[in-house]
Amino acid sequence: MSKYPGTVGDIEFDEKLDDPVFKKCTSDKLVNLQYYQGSKQFDYKGEKLAIIEKLEKEKISSKNKMNGYITVRFLVNCEGKTGLFRVQQMTTELKGMVQDKELEDMLLRFTKSLDGWIPKEIKGFKVGYYQYLTYKIENGKVSEVLP
């Protein structure tokens, strides 16, 4: 067994962070696609606009008026279910650091609640893929959702 993941960027299961019920959809022939592989379309029912509309209804914000970015990266399996969530905060200068744990937790919960992810297909086989959402934060509020 190699100490390196099958593909650069693969997220390994962590029993402290991950739901043991979530299953990757892989075989010897199929791997999970990275966000830079495959189609460039946003594979969510209603596309990114649906996510933005749902986020606006949640009114998520921070009391400390931080500025920066919070990225949530995760895996969408061949059933359209999500898991293996990882979060990273960055300053506006793109330096990694935790500025607001409470806001991070709110955005992680919000991202986990999104249930419209569409499985990708390659030659008739549904495959899993990595997805990320980066929330641009200005004065403690989400000003933009990337990509």
N, C-alpha and C positions, 0 to 999 in steps of 0.2 A: 504494500500500500504506500503510495507516494504521500509525502508531507505537503505537496503542492496541490491546489485545486485543479480540476480538469480544465478550467478556463479561467483566465485572469478575471478577477472580479466576482467569481462565484461566492455566494454567501453560504457558509457552513452552519449547520444547525447548532444552536446554543441552548441547552436545556434551561438556562436562567432567563432567556429572553423569548424563546420561541414556543409556539403552540405545538405540542406533540401530535395533535390530530392532523395538522397541515401536512399534505403529502406533495412532494415534487413529482412531476410526471416525466420520468426519464427512463431510458433503456440504454442498452449498449450502443445503439445506433443514433439515438437522439439526445441532444443536450439542451439546456435552457438557453434561449437566445439572450444576448446582451442587448441593452437599449440601442446600441449603434448598429445592430444587425437587422436584416429583414426590412419590412416596410417602414416608411417614415410617418405613417398616419398614426393618430392618437387612438388607441384601441379601447375606447370607453364609450358606453352607450350615451349618446348626446354629445360626445367629444369633450374637449376641455371646457367648453362653455357650461356644460352641465355641472362640472366640478366647481367652477367659479360661482355659479348661482347657488349651489348648496353651501359653499363656504360663506357667502354673503349672508345667508339666513342664520348661520351659526354665530355670527358677530364675535369671532375669536379675536382677542386683543390682549396686550400686555400692559400692566400697570407701570412698568419701568421705562416705557417709551424707547425701547431698544431699536437699533438699526442693524441690518445685516441679512443673513440668509439662513434658512433652516431647510435642509434637504432630507427627505424621507425616501429611502431606497428599499425596494421589496421585490418579491417574486410573485408573478401571476402564473398559476398552474394551468394545466390543459383543461380544467373545468371552469376557469375564470375566477377561482378563489385565490386569496392573497395570504402571504405569510412571509416569514424571515425578514421582518422589518428592521432597518438600521437607520439611525438618525445622526446627522452631523450639523453642527452650527458653525457659522463663519461670520466674521465681521464684514463690514463693507469693503475692507481691504483684502478679503478672502483668506484671512488668517483663522485657523480653527481654534475655537474656544467656546465654552458654554457661557452664554450671556444671560439666558432666561430659561431655566429648567421647566417652569410652569407653562410657558408658552410652547416650549418643545413638546411637552406631554399633551397639551390640547391639540396641537397639529398632528401628532402621532395618532391620537384617538380619532380625529377627524379622518385622516388618511385610511385608517383601518376600517372605518365605517363605509367607505366607498365600495359599492357592490355591483358596479356596472362594467367591470373589466371583461373584455372579449378575448377568448383564447385565439392565438395565432395558428395558422395552418401552413404546413409545408408538405407539398405533394399528397394532400389528403389526410395527413396526420396532424392532430392538434398537439401543439407543443407549448411548454412553459416559456416565459420570458421575464427578464428583469425590467422593472419600470422605476422611475424616480419622479418625484414632484419636489421642486424647489420653491419654497415660499420666500419671496422678497419681503422683508419687514422694514417699514419706515414709520418712525414714531410709535412703535408698538403695535402696528396694524399691518395686515397682509396687503401689500399694494399690487402684487403681481404673482401669478403662478406660472412657473416655468417647467418643462419646456413649452 
